[in-house]
Amino acid sequence: MSADSLGGSPENEDIVSLPEIKNGRVLVTGASGYIGGRLVPELLTRGYRVRAMVRGDSPEYQARWPLAEIAVADALDNRNEALERSLKDVDTAFYLLHSLFLGPKDFEAADIKAAANFRKAAQKQNVRRIIYLGGLGDIQSSLSTHLKSRMEVAEELKRGRVPVTILRAGIIIGSGSASYEIIQHLVRRLKVILMPSWAKNRCQPIAIRDVIKYLVGALEVSQTTGRNFDIGGPDILTYEAMLRILSQTLQKKRFFVHLPFLSIRVFAYLASLLTPVPAPITQCLMESLKNEVVCQENRIKEYVPFEPLPYKEAIVRALSREEQDKVHTRWSDAYPPAHELALKLHELKPGPGYSTRYSLQTGKSAASLFRSLCNIGGKEGWFENNWLWRMRGMIDRILGGVGTSRGRRSYGALMINDVIDFWRIEDLRSDQRLLLRAEMKLPGKAWLEFNIEEADASRKLSLVAYYDADGFWGKVYWYACLPFHYFIFKELLIAIEKRS
């Protein structure tokens, strides 16, 4: 069976440890997230019995990991029944959960609550060990809220009887990671890059493939049980140096202007308007920049010996993945929080209160129409009405929403739950249907449904916009937008047909 059929493209053929399949089932929490989504296929290719824990059920997960068992549970649920079921008969559990996407005000309490619930459930189910990926940081210094929370989660997990292996990483570089997309878009979009005083702080970035290596190595080397390790790449760089290296790699001349009094909060907000990553995430990540995040020890190399990728090579690999359209997981897979639990169109009873439909007849084949339809959003934009979508996206970002700059993971292999700008794919049927659910800031809930149907010797391409208003202002919003629907949706259909 190929790597792609296992749900990804494992890159770590050179892992030096040997699979410990006899130990039993492995649970990966946060399996639908950026790191979990890459760890699951790696474990499957190495022969492990994997249970992938997600918060909401979806047929996409079983299709994505056909050899994995899917468990639906939420560590924030105090009742714990589903969480205990997910941990039943588990030998080792990877704890990859965090609530960073809730924003700086809420994630800390949620992280501790989830860790406490997980610790109790793991102990009750006699799990042999837990492996946790936390954050680097000198515990002797005044840590950011984000890094402090990562340390507190580690301590909470260690309060139980189940031994915990803790790996601490700093900035993770890889195609689709939030940190990588922030620095990449800043370099691509700005001729002049403002450098606050904290841009001189040092960090030790690590490639995503090396993070996966260390996670797998911790599983396969029993001597790591119950111990703490710092993991990082070979380079210790300032944040400014990271931006400079990336600009040189992209062959873009950039000017760096030092503004020592520029606050992290202001810089993070400006960065959120210029990058795909929304403000709640950029603020949490950038708050950590006030700390130096450098490995305090390198003991992990005694147990998992290999040479991690230098920062520049990690950047080149990430760029290459994007160019090849082979980004297997992305930060947006898990943002906004709890999107898996969002109400689906077919679950809405008695149905959406408002809808509008547009269609056209064409002699083009269903396959070519669907291929053109699946290119909307991201770099391709929204065709003739792209400026309207971008304006709506800009308003959404200012209001704290996801905006159109969130882009998309792939232009080829689309899957249910993939992001397309401020929409998420709710249903996908090749050459027939694409259903998108809005994740923008709205006084209600909205969907866009595209259908391709046979009509005698031709095809009918149709678009239906559904809207379920939330009170009085939701109705006002619908009627205010209604006059624009013809220009937006009818021309979108024409453009899809023309480009097919």
Summary of the structure (lengths in Angstrom):
residues: 500
radius of gyration: 23.2
end to end distance: 33.4
largest distance: 73.7
contacts: 1675
relative contact order: 0.10
helix: 43%
strand: 20%
